[in-house]
Amino acid sequence: MDQVVRIAGVGITPFAKPSASDSYDVLAERAVRAALADAGLDYEQIQQAYAGYVYGDSTCGQAALYRLGQTGIPIINVNNNCSTGSSALWLARQAVASGAIDCALAVGFEQMRPGALANAWNDRPGPLERASATMARIQGPDDLAPVAAQYFGGAGKAYADAYGTAPETFAKISVKARRHAAHNPNAVFRTALSEEEVLASPHIYGPLTRLQCCPPTCGAAAAVVCSPAFAQRNGLRATVAIRAQALTTDTSSSFDDGDMMKLVGYDMSKAAANRVYADSGVDPEDIDVVELHDCFTTNELISYEALGLTPEGTAEKFILDGDNTYGGKVVTNPSGGLLSKGHPLGATGLAQCAELVWQLRGQADGRQVEGARLALQHNLGLGGACVVTLYERTA
């Protein structure tokens, strides 16, 4: 049995800088309570829970969810780098779609530290050792730049070298992110930016300046998923469905082709998107709104093409024509994206889910994409995993 799964409720906490955040368990509890209230359900009706986080000890999911009650349900902890939140959602959807259960919870949270990402364990092989060796072989190491910026800045440089993309084009993505975030009360950065300010901020790596990199952030988000029969029995107005979803990991091309874009997940993203389009019968031209993984401006640009939103080599024209914002072909990251909303690693995928559910319900206030019916989510983690999800308004 493989049934269409409904989103019964979503919840999110305002994202914050590490210096201004509560602890992860408090954040997670708030997000779950908001999702349950949105659904009109009690925690006792949840049959399984999937808790996603990157920086935390084992069973943090239990510590967070026990604040809502000890109901004895399975609680599974998920860690898939920056795609953790959507990986938890993928597991919850799969459990319901299989018919094993009727209602599941996915929650993602992160209590981050200030500064660039760093390994928690330095006394054992790191999961990105092969990727780091590949990056060093392609572009050489840089002891001064943050490692994540080297990956994604290197991918942006490779794209710019291939297609002659101007630095100003990458900067326009940050300007758009801030413009969208101005209408999002949950975003960290809501003040407007100019291209000049973005380009004048300190250089980080390749085309990237500081204002083209997402900030370390704390926060939580949650989603309750259920079967159509469960929704009907409980009188839920679950009008958003997951029409298709795919989770992919690296293939040999990530490491063997000498291509920085592939190393940071271009092929993973393309494969996941193509599978979603094939499974749903939906053409990317039909997508109204997208939340994609803009950890850096460079990754937003190359993701336009990986997701089929514009043909390969045309991302610059896509941006210059305004096709990535209101009034264009498809509104990308109406929430402000990772660049402006923030990127609490475990929460990001579920925050994207919440934004798209609100868009499809017509509840996004000043961010609303008029008439949105189909929404696409893209959540990427190095190491690696990519989840692409297609949502549909059913009523």
PyMOL commands that set and color helices and strands:
alter all, ss='L'
color gray80, all
select helices_A, chain A and resi 18-20+24-39+43-45+60-65+81-97+129-139+147-163+167-181+195-200+210-212+228-233+253-256+260-263+266-280+284-286+297-306+315-320+337-341+345-361+365-367
alter helices_A, ss='H'
color red, helices_A
select strands_A, chain A and resi 5-12+48-52+75-78+103-110+203-205+208-209+219-226+240-248+289-291+331-332+374-381+385-393
alter strands_A, ss='S'
color yellow, strands_A
deselect
rebuild
show_as cartoon
